[in-house]
Amino acid sequence: MLLVPFIRQNTELVKQRLAIKNFKQPELVDELLLWDEKRKQYQFELDEIQAKINAASKDIGQLMAKGEKEKAEALKTEVAALKTQLNSEKLSDAEKNIEAILYLLPNLPSAQVPAGKTPEENIVVREGGSIPKLPEGAVPHWDLAKKYKLIDFELGNKITGSGFPVYTGQGAKLQRALIQYFLEFNTAAGYTEFMPPLMVNEASAYGTGQLPDKEGQMYHATEDNFYLIPTAEVPVTNIYRDTISKESDLPILMTAYTPCFRREAGSYGKDVRGLNRLHQFDKVEIVQLVHPDNSYDVLEIMVAHVEKLVQSLELPYRILKLCGGDMGFASAQTYDFEVYSAAQQKWLEVSSVSNFESFQANRMKARYKDAKGKTQFVHTLNGSSLALPRIVACLLENHQTTEGIKIPTALQPYFGNTIIK
């Protein structure tokens, strides 16, 4: 969440940065400042009245001590009249309106974020790996899944609906192997593993910026007002909501595997076939809470970490720096990883690594005490390490041979075999 004093002191800069993010409601900035003026006026009026009450109360005590009861009673009547004017309802309404607008304003993109409105305007930072030449008769992953009895899309459709596949046999084993490998890869790099709840309360969803921005995209258990998590980022980052850490505790590194749930309202067509877009999927996440001075160095470290993981899976990939219009609501800067799907002949996103600066920390009140004892907001970052569905799709497609599907060397100890037949 942005800070009102910063917006007031940097109004034009805020509007310019929001324009780079292609924000559709820039008028909210001016509306926020108007409400803040009203808030200050209401606060001033209340403070003035309270000051008069305090002064009169002091005079009443002095008059009573002198035995001037009649004058004291007259002042008491004045105080009673002043107290009727102590109505903080207007102030409370102004504060509520300010908070409501702040929740609608996205994070400002960093100065490094390129302008642009569509994914086509993202910048390719670097590429790696080699696009394989597939054998004759190569097929996409949904056909491979059926051939080797790895994933049953129809059974998932029967049990729940489209976008909820059932993994079977070697397909289930491959999922488990990837999750274990990803977690161990992360913990070896210093991340502490967590197993968080799969549902969060409203405060947690607001804390990391999913609400109100993605309210229609989250599954909502209305009876208890819980939300199914769209990513482990939400519960894991909220571990530090309403906490003050020691500066010496930073950075804080966390990783978690969870199923993720997304309604993906409005998704349709060929881009949602097979594993390309699901309502329930598995993902391993990495999260860091860091000192503000270090967050952009940490962002590059996290990108390098995910890059090594993708490289170990022997997949062709590219890293994109997202333009303002393609970035998430809470992000200040994001890198996307895409892996090439050889059978579908297109790039599929498998990870986003983002720096949120103090945006989430302000919402969550995740803080630390600096060397001078002053309380400051941490910076939060997270990344997919990795999301499984499209990784599985590309592993199946890119590693298919006439004998079966080869398992990358790094994954073989976890899968227990070198090939799927």
Residue pairs with C-beta under 8 A, 6 or more apart in sequence:
1 102
1 103
1 105
1 359
1 362
1 363
2 14
2 102
2 105
2 107
2 108
2 359
2 362
3 362
4 32
4 36
4 98
4 102
6 14
7 14
7 29
7 32
7 33
8 33
8 36
11 29
11 33
14 29
14 108
15 26
15 29
17 108
17 109
18 26
18 29
18 105
18 106
18 108
19 26
20 109
20 113
20 115
20 324
20 325
21 106
21 108
21 109
21 113
21 324
21 325
21 327
22 117
22 324
22 325
23 105
23 106
25 104
28 101
28 104
28 105
29 105
31 101
32 98
32 101
32 102
32 105
35 94
35 97
35 98
35 101
36 94
36 98
38 90
38 94
39 91
39 94
39 95
39 98
42 88
42 90
42 91
42 94
43 91
46 86
46 88
46 91
49 82
49 85
49 86
50 86
52 82
53 79
53 82
53 83
53 86
56 75
56 78
56 79
56 82
57 79
59 75
60 72
60 75
60 76
60 79
63 69
63 71
63 72
63 75
64 72
103 206
103 211
103 212
104 212
106 213
106 329
106 330
107 209
107 329
107 330
107 331
107 332
107 356
107 357
107 359
108 332
109 324
109 327
109 331
109 332
109 333
110 296
110 332
110 333
110 355
110 357
112 321
112 333
113 321
113 322
113 323
113 324
113 327
113 332
113 333
114 121
114 122
114 123
114 321
114 323
114 324
115 121
115 323
115 324
116 122
116 323
116 324
116 325
116 326
117 323
117 324
117 325
117 326
118 323
118 325
118 326
119 326
121 323
121 325
121 326
122 320
122 321
122 322
122 323
122 326
122 336
123 320
123 321
123 323
124 318
124 319
124 320
125 318
125 319
125 320
125 321
125 335
126 318
126 319
127 316
127 317
127 318
127 319
128 307
128 310
128 311
128 316
128 317
128 318
129 310
129 311
129 314
129 315
129 316
129 317
129 340
130 316
131 316
131 340
131 342
132 316
132 342
132 398
132 399
134 342
134 343
134 397
134 398
134 400
135 400
135 401
135 402
138 342
138 343
138 397
138 400
139 147
139 343
139 400
140 273
140 274
140 341
140 343
140 344
140 393
140 397
141 274
141 275
141 341
141 343
141 392
141 393
141 394
141 396
141 397
142 151
142 153
142 273
142 274
142 275
144 150
144 396
144 397
144 400
144 405
145 151
145 152
145 153
145 171
145 274
145 396
148 170
148 171
148 404
148 405
148 420
148 421
149 168
149 169
149 170
149 171
150 167
150 168
150 169
150 170
150 171
150 174
150 396
150 420
151 165
151 166
151 167
151 168
151 171
151 275
152 165
152 166
152 168
153 162
153 165
153 166
153 274
155 166
156 162
156 163
156 164
156 165
156 166
157 164
159 166
160 280
161 279
162 279
163 264
163 272
163 277
163 278
163 279
163 280
164 278
164 279
164 280
165 275
165 278
167 174
167 175
170 420
173 415
173 416
174 392
174 395
174 415
174 420
175 282
175 388
175 392
176 414
177 411
177 414
177 415
177 416
178 282
178 386
178 388
178 391
178 392
178 411
178 414
179 257
179 282
179 284
179 388
180 414
181 410
181 411
181 414
182 257
182 284
182 309
182 385
182 386
183 193
183 255
183 257
183 284
185 309
185 312
185 385
186 193
186 255
186 284
186 286
186 305
186 385
187 193
187 255
189 253
189 305
190 253
191 253
191 254
191 255
191 286
192 253
192 254
192 255
193 254
193 255
193 256
194 236
194 239
194 254
194 255
194 256
195 256
195 257
196 229
196 232
196 235
196 236
196 239
196 256
196 258
197 229
197 235
198 228
198 229
198 235
198 258
198 259
198 261
199 221
199 226
199 227
199 228
199 229
200 226
200 227
200 229
200 234
200 235
200 238
201 225
201 226
201 227
202 211
202 225
202 227
203 238
203 241
204 227
204 234
204 235
204 238
204 241
205 211
205 218
205 227
205 234
206 212
206 363
207 234
207 237
207 238
207 241
207 360
207 363
207 364
208 233
208 234
208 237
208 238
208 330
208 360
208 363
208 364
209 328
209 329
209 330
209 356
209 359
209 360
209 363
210 218
210 227
210 230
210 234
211 218
211 227
213 329
213 330
214 230
214 329
216 263
216 265
217 230
217 262
217 263
217 264
217 265
218 227
218 228
218 230
218 261
218 262
218 263
219 227
219 228
219 261
219 263
220 226
220 227
220 228
221 227
221 228
228 261
229 235
229 258
229 260
229 261
230 260
230 261
230 262
231 258
231 260
231 283
231 285
231 382
231 384
232 256
232 257
232 258
232 260
232 283
232 284
232 285
232 287
233 285
233 287
233 382
235 256
235 258
236 254
236 256
236 285
236 287
236 382
237 287
237 289
237 360
237 364
237 366
237 380
237 382
238 364
239 254
240 252
240 289
240 364
240 366
240 378
241 364
241 365
241 366
242 364
242 365
242 366
243 365
243 366
243 367
244 367
244 368
244 369
244 375
245 252
245 289
245 366
245 367
245 368
245 369
245 378
246 368
246 369
247 291
247 368
247 369
247 370
247 371
249 368
250 289
250 290
250 291
250 368
250 378
251 288
251 289
251 290
251 291
251 294
251 298
252 288
252 289
252 290
253 286
253 287
253 288
254 286
254 287
254 288
255 284
255 285
255 286
255 287
255 385
256 284
256 285
256 287
257 282
257 283
257 284
257 285
258 282
258 283
258 285
259 280
259 281
259 282
259 283
260 280
260 281
260 282
260 283
260 387
261 279
261 280
262 278
262 279
263 279
264 272
264 277
264 278
264 279
267 277
271 277
274 393
275 281
275 389
275 390
275 392
275 393
276 348
276 389
276 390
276 393
278 389
281 387
281 388
281 389
282 387
282 388
282 389
283 384
283 386
283 387
283 388
284 384
284 385
284 386
284 388
285 382
285 383
285 384
285 385
286 302
286 305
286 306
286 382
286 383
286 385
287 380
287 381
287 382
288 298
288 302
288 380
288 381
288 382
289 361
289 366
289 378
289 379
289 380
290 298
290 378
290 379
290 380
290 381
291 368
291 378
291 379
292 357
292 358
292 376
292 377
292 378
292 379
294 379
295 355
295 357
295 379
295 381
296 333
296 355
298 355
298 379
298 381
299 333
299 335
299 353
299 354
299 355
299 381
302 353
302 381
302 383
303 319
303 335
303 353
303 383
305 383
305 385
306 337
306 351
306 353
306 383
306 384
306 385
306 386
307 317
307 319
307 337
309 385
309 386
310 317
310 337
310 339
310 350
310 351
310 386
311 317
312 408
312 410
312 411
313 391
313 395
313 408
313 410
313 411
314 398
314 399
314 408
314 409
315 339
315 340
315 391
315 394
315 395
315 398
316 339
316 340
316 342
316 398
317 337
317 338
317 339
317 340
317 350
318 337
318 338
318 340
318 347
319 335
319 336
319 337
320 335
320 336
320 337
320 338
321 333
321 334
321 335
322 331
322 333
322 334
322 335
322 336
327 333
327 334
328 334
328 352
328 354
330 354
330 356
330 359
330 360
331 354
331 355
331 356
332 354
332 355
332 356
332 357
332 359
333 354
333 355
334 352
334 353
334 354
334 355
335 352
335 353
335 354
336 349
336 351
336 352
336 353
337 349
337 350
337 351
337 352
337 353
337 384
337 386
338 347
338 348
338 349
338 350
339 347
339 348
339 350
339 390
339 391
339 394
340 346
340 347
340 348
340 394
340 398
341 347
341 348
341 390
341 393
341 394
341 397
341 398
342 394
342 397
342 398
343 397
343 398
343 400
344 393
344 397
348 390
348 393
348 394
349 390
350 384
350 386
350 387
350 390
350 391
350 394
351 383
351 384
351 385
351 386
351 387
352 383
352 384
353 381
353 382
353 383
353 384
354 381
354 382
354 383
355 379
355 381
356 379
356 380
356 381
356 382
357 379
357 380
358 377
358 378
358 379
359 380
360 366
360 380
361 367
361 377
361 378
361 379
361 380
362 377
366 377
366 378
366 380
367 375
367 376
367 377
367 378
368 375
368 376
368 378
369 375
369 376
370 376
395 405
395 408
396 405
399 405
399 406
399 407
399 408
403 419
403 421
404 419
404 420
404 421
405 419
405 420
406 418
406 419
407 415
407 417
407 418
407 419
407 420
412 418
